[in-house]
């Protein structure tokens, strides 16, 4: 969506919007840290973000990568900076091409600063002299695809302090095709508002987005004000001077000063704020909270769908996804990035666009072995593993191997039941409670346009011991409202689903629209998710040394336990799905793996066969024997050896 349209909507409704600026870090770890921060800051609800461009395109490849990730993976409307500095037309063409491929529709066109080794700005041969030339070139090449922003300088810029000349340049940039203005940072609101008045008197009527620099530390505050020639009101210096050596106190005082500045800007009728974050979150978040613009419970406001949309090329209209990736948004985007079309209105045939391979970026387990051991410890029994899941549900852990992000407020309604299941050794990976027609503006379950109602079926996904799976399936089959899929690592599938087609588990009814069904379960997607789920568990096991109890325990669970997805199709029932587990529990779940006595086909202890150089546990082989007498069934048929591979077209 074009930024000018977002700005116009904010002005029309009088509802303020805000945006963030990020810059490309210098190290690989810095890039990953920034991606994690961008992911978290998405939930603050920015209207868009922008990503800066190094002088002469010195970090252009990373800028393009960041734009792609922000658009496609994090669903952030992104504006890419593009400068003239040391940029041949070929470089500009390549950058615009990459932005287009990423789904980006907004560019901030700048002349840019000269590279550090050059004192004066000089146009590249065959390049562009001024930002207005770059604006005109983008319009000629791409028409209205890109919304083009330009820079404004309320207090002058480094190589030009003449206010009238700068105003003439701004008019030329807008006349060339600029549709909105982003200003240099400032702290004196009176100077800014006077400048806005003069801009309007010049006949420049496009939206103006004021640049806001939150206060991180006293030293950084002074440096940035000096660098941008920003006048600091004396009252600000008086307020900050007594606490200048206490960074936390500086942020607290600065929060109030910047928030009051923003209130004055909004009182003047300007409903948009652009925060120069310096790749940091805390100071910006504090200002937004002070302005009461940040979500109060961490839930993103105005969700279009119950899952985070990708804004990648051709994905803006995507509105249906399988529920299995509910907590793995990045990996779903990665595994479907090569699809030519994305489901819109209905899921359709999932066998045509095959899911991508598991070796793509963003699919495997994140973090180093050391980091993951520090996070999840060294489990030596099923009870230890279950306690990891319980700590996640209680908010003590921020992630699991199968969940990229912390538990959400949606789970609160069923959290006691989920904890109870895990205490009994039933390991819950994904869940959602039943919802029967709450308003689309509901703070937890709401999504979609105002005036609508949303619904969802209770859904559970678990890892279940083979000692319990037959009993569990029998119980499900006795309940006519429940359907399930269960599968082992090697692809043995069982299901009572009436067909391979999709079953909607979330839907919404809105004025003037057809029923929207954004979340489904279906066979081929479940099998694709199965590969990923077991891969993640195996990656977790490999965090531990080969002969360790933790490695053997997690490997045993991955090799022998069943992945099962259960849906209660009666969305009026809020807790019936939990009743089928009554009295079920894993035996001896607090018994360490190393203490288990190995018994295999009549062999005992030292006579037991060796597997991977060590003796198998009693529990491991009892599990296998339990399952060996049952031939897996798929809709009444025997197992398919290739069931884990996406099926070909009929």
Phi, psi and omega in degrees: 000141180288140181297323181301327179287323175296319180294320179296321179294321178297318178294321182294318184271340185077012178264117183295147172234164180216164183215165184234147171249138175232158176232154182293122177292167184268345183237159179297319179294324177297322178297313180296319178298321180292319177301317178299321180290319177299320178301313180292319183287343173305321184288351173285341174089039178294146176289328176196169170233163169230155183235127187282168184237125180294154179305127180069017181071028185298334177233036187296320181298319179291321176303313180297320178296317180297321177298315180299313182295316181299315181291306191281315188271313186266353178065033180260123175297123191239138175249122181266127172291145174215127184245163176275338191304122177051033184245111171289163179300326181296322177294317178298316180300318180294318179296317179294323177297316179295320178297318179298313180297331180282352184089005180288136180235015182223134179230137170257108186270122186229151169289315178092164177272153176292152174304153187304328184280355180247136183278325183239155181280128178227131180291144176288143178300126183081004181259212186239141182274318185230161178300326180298327178292321178294318177301312182297321181294317179298318179297320180294321185277325188239003178058232183263010180299314180264132166276130190245119175263158178226166184266145174235148187232090180299334183237026178084170177234175191303318185251014177204112180254355180285112186297323183290320178296317178298323179293321176298317179298319179297318179298319180295320180295319179290318179297332179285345178138002177294136185245352173205160184239131172249128186268159167297154178299151177206165176233347181260107184294325181299318178298316181297312183294326175295320178295318178301318179300317180291327176298314181293322178295334178283353181089016178264114188243007179286160181299146178247127180251109182288136179273121185247126177252104176299159183263115181267305177222163182294316181297315180295322178303312180293318181299315184289324176296319179293319181298323183261006180060036182272128178287131179258120178302139180305325181297330178291316180297321179295322181288326186271334185303315183295338184245014191299338181265003180241101186300319180296318179292323177299316179297321182293312177294316180300324177305312181294319180295313182291321179297319179295322175301316180296322179298319179295321178297315181291326177295334178278002176096009178260114191258024179221141182228132181244116186263124171278098190282339188055033179064020178241153186254322197299309184297320178295315179299320180299319179294316180297322177293321178297326179276356183059038176256348180270146177301138186286327183250012180084356179276129180301140178275156174055049177290129178284323180224166181288349175239161184286122180288147168269141177251023177293169181304127178071007182254357185297332181265000179298128181218018176222133176215154173289145183290341187300330180265025183306321181254016183223057185301315184297319182289327177296316178298317181296319184281350179241010187294338182266004178293142177279329180227153180236144186304130178223111179090323178208157182288317181076206184265108184282356182280342181286305177272091185298145177290143183292168182289163185278354182268005178288158179297145176078014180253316181289177180294135180272162175088158177281166176304315182298317179297318182289325175294320177297323182286312188251359177074199182235081182294140179235001178213164177301324178298321177298317179296314180301322180295329175297315178297320180295317178298324176296313181296330179275001177084007180280333177246142184270350181201165170230166176306331183258006181220121183285336190229166182295165176301141183261167180295340178301327185282350185303323184295335183237011184301317178301321180291322178295318178298319179298318179300315182293325177298337179263009176087013175260106193271109186273124181262313182221149177204159167209142179279160173290141177227126185244081170073051172274158181296148182294348177265006180304134186295339181252306187265350187289150173196164178084182183296157176295154178087004181254179177226142183240152184223153169203151178271148174296136185216137179225140171232130186220160163261125188236135178300142178298339177291343184248346193294320182295317178297319180297315179298318179301318179294318179298317183293340177279352180253111188292347182266357186250140174235157183211158165232134172224144186210152174259172181301325182276004171097012178284111187255139169231143178200152171249013177299137184294342179201175176279357184285174185284149174238114182291129178246353173218138177205163181219149179240123186227151180302131175073014181228156170290163178298131180260129181238084190277347183227131185224167164237146175195165195297304188297320178296321179298319180291324175294320178293324178306313180302317182290318182298314179289328176298317181296318177296320178295320176300320179298315179302321183287353172293338183257153181298154191301324185261007184283152176302323181295317179298314182294321180296308183294320176300319180298317179298316181293324183284329193240335183281158183260140171266125183228137174245128183236134177235129170266109186285354174268095186287356174284339184269119185272330187229006183298330182297335180277339182294333183291347180264006185303127177079358181273137177198149175286133178283147174051039186288345176265006181279122178300145183299319184296336183276349183289139181271130184276124176229118184224118176048042176091349178277151181224139173056238187295341181274354183293146179300153180264142176231123182053033174087000177219163184286138176287154180278159177301317183295323181298316185275335170297321177301312181296316180297324179301322187269347190287340182273356183250123177274120181303140181242142174234103183051041176090357182250163178290175184291150174256128185294336183250024187296338182281353180263133177308135185287149178286167175296144175289000000 
